[in-house]
Amino acid sequence: MKTFIKEYALITLGSVILSLAISAFLLPSQIGIGGVTGIAMVINHVFGLKVGLLTIIMNVPLFLFGYKLVGSKFTIRSAFVVVLSSLLIDYFSAAFKFKPIEDLLLSAIFCGVLLGISVYLIFLSQASSGGLDILAKIINNKFKNLQLSNILLIQDFMVYALIAYVFGPRSVMYALIASFIRTKTLDAIQEGLASSRQCIIICEDSSEIISTINTKLVRGVTVLDAVGGYSNDKKKFIYVVIQRNQLTALKSIVKSIEPSAFIAVSPVNDILGNYKQSLTIQ
């Protein structure tokens, strides 16, 4: 239940940030965006229908047809994101009546930053903002010879072409800037808060340290026998990979159990195997 609450708290926060980015920057400045939201912006501009309502309507068939492909848990959480963010987009737009910022480049940059933060929070909680990604998976499942990356590229091209026709080429240019900033923001967060560290702990009594790491940090460890090169004393060599945000907790654990233990920490560029990102921020 504790994990469930944390995950949905992150999903809610991500949905709020996503809604602010769209209602405060994208819609007033008419900066395009790919996916279902971009199509909703075009329909809103032509027929005056609400963007949030259109987003929900267009996502419904995608979730119904893609339910078996993405699984029930992912579908339910993604649907929660779509409904909440869509309702908030319409609410924020009506309640605050955001005016366009004169500097469109500034709008694109701030929009990209907020989108990157929101996407990270939503993805971290094993959800998505719905949209054409699900459609791409449905098409890929139906036509195995078509690569998923090519399907996504064609979809983005079609949406941006539609935006360019309705709003003009300049809207697409700023949309590409926002998309680039979003990607860089997402990378920066992953390389910062969620980046991993490999830690080597050399100690005399490893049993309590290992037990505490397993229970408090929920991380597996590898233990080897070692001998001190100067003292010739028998030691234990503990190897563990953690997230950067767990490093302070790890140091506290080792220091409280064996203050004289040696700890070496270094970054990890890539990890393959049974390793999951933790939602716990120490």
C-alpha positions, 0 to 999 in steps of 0.5 A, spaced: 500 500 500 505 504 501 508 503 494 502 504 491 500 511 494 507 513 492 507 511 485 500 514 484 502 520 488 508 521 482 503 519 477 498 525 479 504 530 480 507 528 473 499 529 470 499 536 474 506 538 471 504 535 464 497 539 464 501 546 466 506 545 460 500 544 455 495 549 458 500 555 460 505 554 454 503 550 448 496 552 447 497 560 448 503 560 444 500 555 439 506 551 439 505 544 436 506 537 439 506 530 436 501 525 438 494 525 440 495 532 443 497 535 437 491 532 433 487 535 439 490 542 438 488 542 431 481 540 432 481 545 437 483 551 433 478 549 427 472 547 431 473 550 438 472 543 442 476 543 448 483 540 448 482 535 454 476 533 452 478 531 445 484 527 448 480 523 452 475 521 446 481 519 442 485 515 447 479 511 449 479 506 442 487 506 443 486 503 450 481 498 448 484 495 442 491 496 446 489 493 452 492 486 451 498 488 448 500 493 454 497 489 460 492 491 465 496 495 470 499 499 465 493 501 461 489 503 468 495 507 470 495 510 463 488 511 463 488 515 470 494 519 467 490 521 460 483 523 464 486 527 470 491 531 465 486 532 460 481 534 465 486 539 468 488 542 461 481 544 460 480 547 467 487 550 467 485 553 461 479 556 463 480 558 470 487 562 469 486 564 461 494 564 460 496 569 455 502 567 450 509 569 452 512 574 447 518 570 446 516 563 443 523 560 444 522 561 451 515 558 451 518 552 447 524 551 452 520 552 459 515 547 456 520 542 454 523 542 461 516 541 464 514 536 459 521 532 461 519 532 468 512 530 467 514 524 462 520 522 467 515 522 473 509 518 469 514 513 466 517 512 473 511 509 476 510 504 470 505 509 466 504 513 460 501 519 457 497 514 452 496 517 445 499 514 439 505 510 442 499 505 443 497 505 436 504 504 434 504 498 438 497 495 435 500 496 428 506 493 429 503 487 432 498 487 426 504 488 421 510 484 424 514 486 418 514 494 420 519 496 425 516 500 431 521 506 430 519 507 423 511 507 425 512 512 430 516 516 425 511 516 420 506 518 425 510 524 428 511 526 421 503 526 419 501 530 425 507 535 424 505 536 417 497 537 419 500 542 425 504 546 419 498 546 415 493 549 420 498 553 425 504 554 420 511 552 419 513 556 425 509 552 430 513 546 428 519 549 428 518 551 436 515 544 437 521 541 435 525 545 440 520 543 445 521 536 443 529 536 444 529 540 450 524 535 453 529 529 451 535 533 454 531 534 461 529 527 461 536 524 460 539 529 465 534 527 470 536 520 469 543 521 469 542 525 475 537 523 481 536 516 478 543 514 475 546 508 478 552 507 483 557 501 484 559 500 491 565 496 494 565 495 501 570 492 505 569 490 512 570 484 517 563 482 519 558 483 513 552 479 515 549 485 518 551 490 513 548 485 507 541 484 511 540 491 512 542 493 505 537 487 503 531 490 507 532 497 507 535 499 500 532 492 497 538 491 493 542 484 492 549 484 493 555 480 491 560 477 497 567 475 496 572 473 501 578 478 501 585 479 505 588 485 507 594 486 503 598 490 509 595 487 515 593 480 512 587 480 516 581 476 513 576 481 510 569 481 506 568 484 499 561 486 498 559 489 491 552 492 490 549 497 485 544 502 488 541 508 485 545 515 486 539 517 491 540 511 495 548 513 496 547 517 503 543 511 506 548 506 504 553 510 507 549 511 514 548 503 514 555 502 513 557 507 518 552 505 524 554 498 523 562 498 522 565 505 522 572 502 520 569 499 513 572 501 507 567 504 501 569 505 494 563 509 490 564 510 482 558 511 477 555 506 472 554 507 465 549 501 463 546 496 467 543 489 464 540 484 468 535 484 474 536 491 476 530 495 477 529 503 479 527 504 486 521 510 487 524 511 494 528 517 495 533 517 501 
